[in-house]
Amino acid sequence: MAEKILVIDDEPLILNTIERALSKTGYVIKKAKDMNELNAVLKYAPFDMLIVDLYLEKDSAETLIEKVKMTSPLVKILKISGLIKTKESKNFLEKPFKIDELRKRVRDILNEPS
């Protein structure tokens, strides 16, 4: 069964780019730009991974993460942002990123033991 990934970002270009990039490698992708859309896609839970932008216009990323964890307690998380600079972390990817880098990071995180 294909792994399910939920992507939350308020930028449509980022949502669509991630969806195309990861769908081509066999993942099932669901996406949301805010809490309203998240509520609708949670019916597809549980998710194996959550990719979430840390700085969303309307909602707190932490609130969204907690909401997803209610239906997917074992979800693995990759945080993305173009607004913060952080030391390298396997669970953070700075925007803009290369598609190959995204795919590798997703695979590495999903391969980690729970």
Beta strands, then each sheet from edge to edge (+ up, - down):
strand 1: 4-8
strand 2: 28-32
strand 3: 49-53
strand 4: 76-81
strand 5: 92-94
sheet 1: 2+ 1+ 3+ 4+ 5+
end
